[in-house]
């Protein structure tokens, strides 16, 4: 799989697109978790959010390499 994607003559790294997709999914998940009150069980919200983003990015990256 190519490491860069051509968008109308602009070469965009695949990782950048995966990071944007992970960010969008992470924002939606954080809103959902806050709505159901999950963050009351979390010790440090910032650490949890960055761990969630990292797991999402790793999962998307693994799926992209299939």
Helices and strands as residue ranges (DSSP letters): E 4-7, E 10-13, H 14-36, G 38-41, H 45-64
